[in-house]
Amino acid sequence: MSRFESIDVARLRWFVAVAEELHFARAAKGLNISRQRLSQTVIELEGELGTKLFVPGAQPTQLTEDGAALLAEARESIARAEPVVEETTDGSAALRVGFVPGVTVSKWTRIWGERFPDTPLEVVGVPMGEQEAALRAGRVDVCFVRLPIDRDGMSAIPLYREVPVVVVPKDHPISVFEQVSMADLADERMQDASDIDSVSGAIELVAAGVGVAVVPHSIARLHARRDLVYRTVTDVADTEIALAWPTDRTSDLVEDFVGVVRGRSERSSRSPAVRAKSAEPQKKSVAKRAGGRPGPAKNAVGKKKPAKRRGR
């Protein structure tokens, strides 16, 4: 049974936000709560769990070994929880944003909170094995996914690529190198880490000295431990992260979120709000034609001046 079973999902999300940002003030801003409230919540969690989640007084903020181990457990608990649909002040549903393990969404949620303070986001952890099902079943409106996915009826914007790394014990001979090839791992026992949702088991075996594991870089960071290190693998294909959503459910909120993720400015002409404003009828104004030839001179009552006759 998870140690987080008795803890409400909202507080787990707050802990995960701090663990991803490793900065209490930024995490609080992204969550739209006060730093003091966030700090107090973490203290209460540590009391309930009987362990320190963050190194006391560390600058910058650092997870303890227990904190790093509990992070993966917390995200699994969030992923299992039923998404709660919040409502805005005008009664409309919030935008539900899913993310698979390893993806950090705090940057985009922070920008969204600044740009659309009256429209909350419901951020939902989604197991990688359920990323397509969560979208097609409407459990989330958009989701940060790992490609490939079935693109039938689905829009997807590739965002970035992740390099693969090999996870080894910190005293392993490979730890002295900055990068390795699969040929360098030929004599190693390879743990099956293809299932991202259950990769923690493979990482535990590596920590116990039973082989090594090749995983995406963000997954190695997610399961970071002091007794393990990871090194880049040069000849294994990268993995790609994308933002995906059902094409037939493209709403203004979805387009606004896509704009945030793609780095569009608040005044971008592709923003639905800006497009709606620009579609309003504009008042006609009289303006001089720039760069054209001047028209014929007119007298005081607006009539053309008669041309002067030249003498013969």
C-alpha positions in Angstrom: 0.0 0.0 0.0 1.3 3.4 -0.9 2.3 5.7 1.9 0.3 8.4 0.2 -3.0 6.6 0.1 -4.4 8.7 3.1 -3.1 12.0 1.7 -5.3 14.1 -0.5 -4.3 14.5 -4.1 -4.1 18.3 -4.0 -1.3 18.2 -1.4 0.5 15.6 -3.3 0.5 17.8 -6.4 1.9 20.6 -4.3 4.8 18.4 -3.2 5.4 17.3 -6.8 5.5 20.9 -7.9 8.2 21.8 -5.4 10.1 18.6 -6.3 10.1 19.5 -10.0 10.9 23.2 -9.6 13.3 22.7 -6.6 12.2 26.2 -5.7 9.4 27.0 -3.2 8.6 30.5 -4.5 8.3 29.4 -8.2 6.3 26.4 -7.3 3.9 28.5 -5.2 3.5 31.0 -8.0 2.7 28.2 -10.5 0.1 26.8 -8.1 -1.4 30.2 -7.4 -0.9 29.8 -3.6 1.2 31.6 -1.1 4.8 30.4 -0.4 4.0 30.2 3.3 1.0 28.0 2.7 3.1 25.7 0.5 5.9 25.5 3.0 3.5 24.7 5.8 1.9 21.9 3.7 5.3 20.3 3.0 6.1 20.5 6.8 2.8 18.8 7.5 3.5 16.1 4.9 6.9 15.4 6.4 5.2 15.0 9.8 2.6 12.6 8.5 5.2 10.5 6.6 7.8 10.6 9.4 10.6 11.7 7.1 12.2 14.8 5.6 11.3 15.3 1.9 13.7 18.2 1.4 17.2 18.9 2.8 16.7 21.4 5.6 18.3 24.8 4.8 19.7 23.6 1.4 20.2 26.4 -1.2 19.1 25.7 -3.8 16.3 23.4 -2.6 17.3 19.7 -2.7 15.3 16.5 -2.3 16.4 14.1 0.4 16.9 10.4 -0.6 13.5 9.7 0.9 12.0 12.7 -1.0 13.4 11.5 -4.3 12.1 8.0 -3.7 8.7 9.3 -2.6 8.4 11.6 -5.6 7.8 8.7 -8.0 5.3 7.2 -5.5 3.5 10.5 -5.3 3.2 10.8 -9.0 1.8 7.3 -9.3 -0.8 8.1 -6.6 -1.8 11.3 -8.5 -2.1 9.3 -11.8 -4.4 6.7 -10.1 -6.7 9.4 -8.7 -9.8 10.4 -10.5 -9.4 13.9 -12.0 -11.4 16.5 -10.3 -12.9 19.1 -12.7 -12.7 22.5 -11.3 -14.9 25.4 -12.4 -14.2 29.0 -13.1 -16.1 31.8 -11.6 -18.5 31.9 -14.5 -19.3 28.2 -14.2 -17.3 27.0 -17.2 -15.0 23.9 -16.8 -11.3 24.3 -16.3 -8.8 23.0 -18.8 -7.5 19.5 -17.8 -3.9 19.0 -18.7 -2.3 15.5 -18.5 1.4 14.6 -18.4 3.3 11.4 -18.5 6.1 10.5 -16.1 9.3 12.6 -16.6 7.5 15.7 -18.1 7.8 18.8 -16.0 4.8 21.1 -16.6 5.4 23.8 -14.0 6.8 26.3 -16.4 3.7 26.3 -18.6 1.3 26.2 -15.7 3.0 29.3 -14.2 2.7 31.2 -17.5 -1.0 30.1 -17.8 -1.7 31.4 -14.2 -0.2 34.8 -15.1 -2.0 35.1 -18.4 -5.4 33.5 -17.6 -5.8 33.9 -13.8 -9.6 33.4 -14.0 -9.3 30.0 -15.7 -7.7 27.3 -13.6 -5.8 24.3 -14.9 -6.5 20.8 -13.6 -3.1 19.1 -13.9 -3.4 15.3 -14.0 -0.6 12.7 -13.9 -1.2 10.1 -16.6 0.6 6.7 -16.9 2.4 6.5 -20.2 0.5 3.3 -21.0 -2.8 5.2 -20.7 -1.8 8.5 -22.5 -3.9 7.8 -25.6 -6.9 6.3 -23.7 -6.9 9.3 -21.3 -7.3 11.7 -24.3 -9.8 9.7 -26.3 -12.0 9.0 -23.2 -12.0 12.7 -22.3 -10.2 12.3 -18.9 -7.9 15.1 -20.0 -8.3 17.8 -22.7 -4.6 17.9 -23.7 -1.7 15.7 -22.7 2.1 15.8 -22.8 2.8 12.4 -24.3 5.7 10.3 -25.4 5.7 9.6 -29.2 4.8 7.6 -31.1 1.0 7.6 -30.6 -1.8 6.7 -33.0 -2.4 10.0 -34.9 -5.8 9.1 -36.2 -8.1 11.9 -35.1 -5.3 13.3 -32.9 -3.4 16.6 -33.2 0.1 16.5 -31.8 2.9 19.2 -31.7 6.4 17.8 -31.1 8.1 19.8 -28.4 11.6 18.4 -27.6 13.7 15.3 -27.7 15.3 13.5 -24.8 18.7 11.8 -24.9 18.9 8.2 -23.5 21.1 7.6 -20.5 22.3 4.4 -18.8 21.8 4.2 -15.0 24.6 2.5 -13.1 25.8 2.3 -9.4 28.0 5.3 -8.6 31.0 3.0 -8.1 30.5 1.3 -11.5 33.4 1.6 -14.0 31.1 3.4 -16.5 30.6 6.2 -14.0 34.0 7.7 -14.9 32.9 8.3 -18.5 30.7 11.2 -19.7 29.1 9.1 -22.4 29.1 5.6 -23.6 27.9 3.4 -26.5 25.9 0.2 -26.5 29.1 -1.6 -27.3 30.5 -0.4 -24.0 27.5 -2.1 -22.3 27.8 -5.4 -24.2 29.0 -7.3 -21.2 26.4 -5.7 -18.8 23.2 -7.3 -17.7 20.5 -5.1 -19.1 17.4 -4.5 -17.0 14.2 -4.2 -19.0 13.2 -0.5 -18.6 10.9 -0.3 -21.6 7.8 0.1 -19.4 8.2 3.7 -18.1 5.3 3.3 -15.7 7.0 0.5 -13.8 10.6 1.5 -14.3 11.2 2.0 -10.6 11.6 -1.8 -10.2 14.4 -1.8 -12.8 16.1 1.1 -11.0 15.9 -0.7 -7.7 17.6 -3.7 -9.2 20.4 -1.5 -10.6 20.9 0.0 -7.2 21.2 -3.5 -5.8 24.0 -4.1 -8.3 22.0 -6.3 -10.6 22.8 -4.9 -14.1 22.2 -1.5 -15.7 19.2 0.2 -17.3 18.8 2.5 -20.3 16.1 5.1 -19.9 15.2 8.6 -21.1 17.1 11.4 -19.4 14.1 12.8 -17.5 13.2 9.3 -16.2 16.7 9.0 -14.7 16.3 12.4 -13.1 12.8 11.4 -11.8 14.3 8.4 -10.1 17.6 10.0 -9.0 19.3 8.5 -6.0 22.6 9.2 -4.3 23.9 5.7 -4.9 23.2 5.9 -8.7 24.6 7.9 -11.6 23.6 8.1 -15.2 25.6 8.7 -18.4 24.6 9.6 -22.0 24.3 6.7 -24.5 25.4 7.9 -27.9 23.9 5.3 -30.2 20.3 4.8 -28.9 17.5 6.7 -30.4 16.1 9.8 -28.6 12.6 9.8 -27.3 10.3 12.7 -28.2 7.8 14.6 -26.1 4.7 16.1 -27.7 1.5 18.0 -26.7 -1.5 16.1 -28.1 -5.3 16.5 -28.0 -8.3 15.1 -30.0 -8.7 17.2 -33.1 -12.5 17.3 -32.9 -12.3 18.7 -29.4 -10.1 21.7 -30.2 -11.5 24.5 -28.2 -10.4 28.1 -27.6 -9.0 27.0 -24.2 -7.0 24.3 -25.9 -5.7 26.8 -28.5 -4.7 29.2 -25.8 -2.8 26.5 -24.0 -1.1 25.4 -27.2 -0.1 29.1 -27.6 1.5 29.1 -24.1 3.4 25.9 -24.7 4.7 27.1 -28.1 5.8 30.4 -26.7 3.4 32.7 -28.4 3.1 36.2 -26.8 0.0 37.3 -25.1 -0.8 39.6 -28.0 -0.3 37.0 -30.7 -2.8 37.3 -33.5 -3.3 33.5 -33.2 -4.8 33.9 -29.7 -8.6 33.3 -29.8 -9.1 36.3 -27.6 -7.1 38.6 -29.9 -8.8 37.2 -33.0 -12.2 37.9 -31.5 -11.3 41.4 -30.7 -9.8 42.0 -34.2 -13.0 40.7 -35.8 -15.1 43.5 -34.3 -16.2 46.1 -36.9 -13.8 49.0 -37.0 -14.9 52.7 -37.3 -14.2 54.1 -40.7 -11.7 57.0 -40.7 -10.6 59.3 -43.4 -6.9 59.1 -44.0 -4.5 60.5 -46.6 -3.2 58.0 -49.1 0.4 57.4 -48.4 2.9 57.2 -51.2 0.3 57.9 -54.0 0.1 60.9 -56.3 -1.7 63.9 -54.9 -5.2 64.5 -56.2 -6.3 67.6 -58.0 -6.4 70.8 -56.0 -9.9 71.9 -54.7 -11.3 75.3 -53.9 -12.9 76.2 -50.6 -16.3 74.5 -51.5 -14.6 71.3 -52.6 -14.8 71.9 -56.4 -11.9 71.4 -58.7 -10.2 74.6 -59.6 -10.5 75.3 -63.4 -7.4 74.9 -65.3 -5.8 78.2 -66.5 -5.7 78.7 -70.2 -2.4 79.5 -71.7 -2.3 82.3 -74.1 -1.4 81.7 -77.7 
